[in-house]
Amino acid sequence: MSPHQISFDLEYSISPADITAGDSERVFILSTDPDSLIKVGRSETGTFDGNINTMQFKDHPIDTGVRYYFNYSLDINGTEELHSYKYTGNGSVPPANGIYFNEIQGLVHENIGVQIFPFSLTSVSTITQLLNSSVSATAYTLTVGMGCIDNNGDVLGEVTNTAAVIANANGSANVTSAAGWAAFLALQATAVGNYFWISSSVDISADSMGLKIVTGVYNSPLQYTTYSLWDCVSPSVALRAQFTGCEMWNPTGARFLFQNLTPEGSLAGSVLGARLPSYSQNKIPGTMSGVAALVSSQKHHKLLHNKLAEGACYVYTPEKVQDYFFAPPGGQHTRPFGLMYIKPAQLFEAGCNLLISVTFSYELITTDVSATMFPSASSEILMHSLLYALSKENGWSENPKHLQHAANMVKRVMTSDEMKYALKSLVSAGIKVAPMVISALM
């Protein structure tokens, strides 16, 4: 067993210009994955490239009158960080029997529902939706549509257009030439997500459907900058080589302390923080308002005070014993993590300056002779009791109180019923086993 504990500081600033322009909100994902220890998310403005993005049907038939929604077509930023909403029927409801297709590792999965993309349009010249059909023996009408929702999930409006398609031909229709396009574009000022769909007046088999947006400007979903342990520690070549070359590893602790270094007269703004369960990173909404709603709705393991002036501190606590199991490096991250949302306010053109102090601990099982080795924990009962007691503790606190908060956590864990039972069991077991051990050594 080779334990490691690494500490470093990371400075992060939000400029006065960003705050004045309304671009002050940030999202922090605080993980125990050394390859992506901290992720900082923000929404940006971008321009569509005019390329045709297609969703392959893989010989799925298109039934008459059914809306087919597709979510593979708008991977704006080309990364896995694009998150979407699954529409569940709040407020105004899109027409029933909609189907959307989702492509995962080259395979198409059919799902019932409406997929909402977390972006809003600023301006756009042309949005053309395409249907490539392999069998359409008769002429048909192609209908395309686009809708948008607000941050409550309510549909603000839809716009549709139709086009006549001759037999045995591919179809296309331009949604921006619909009569209600100008009014729909105006709704984008309060929209946080959009969805696209396509339908046919006859049953046909199709190869793919696609979307082409020309000369369009959009406000993007959250896009993340990743800070790995190796980015933040210098030099990190030997440290990273030890990690990637080990057989197994596990994280044993992490602390992320956010100190607000903004001048005293300009300290303002809000902060929300919560611990989210393992496997839930793909459930993080793609908009700032969605993240704020998700964090503030959590019932446990959350930051109680929400003043950005006080900063924040997140200490990793497990949710289950399996969070301390060893695993090969580079695998899927399966542990709970911290999610923090901040919104600085503008006072005296000072911006917002944060100092992030991180301490990260992990253990390696390795054949590397340069690694310092220690024996593993000797009592499984004690470890299980300790982890269970820790899992109930709230790892979030305000910066000025984080030392006292940590001390109280340790006190509560060590005096918990779980630890009392474990220690009592160990003492009892020791009294019974000691004579056997002595006789074996004599």
ABEGO torsion letter per residue (X at the ends): XBBBBBBBBBBBBBBAAAAAAGAABBBBBBBABAABABBBBBBBBBBBAGBBBBBBAGGBBBBBGBBBBBAAAABAAGBAABBBBBBAGBEBBBBBGBBBBBBBGGBBBBBBEBBBBBBBBABBABBBBBBBBABBABBBBBBBBBBBBBAAGBBAEBBBBBBBBBBGBBBBBBAAABAAAAAAAAAAAABABBBBBBBBABBBBBABBBBBBBGBBBBBBBBBBBBBAAAABOBAAAAAAAAAABABBBBABBBBBBBBABBAAABBEBBBBBBBBBGAAAABBABAAAAAAAAAABABGBBABABAAAEBBBBBBBABAAAABBBBBGBBBABBBBBBBBBBBBBGGAEBBBBBBBBBBBBBBBABAABBBBBBBABAAAAAAAAAAAAABBABBBAAAAAAAAAAAAAAAAABAAAAAAAAAAAAAAAAAAAAAAAAAX
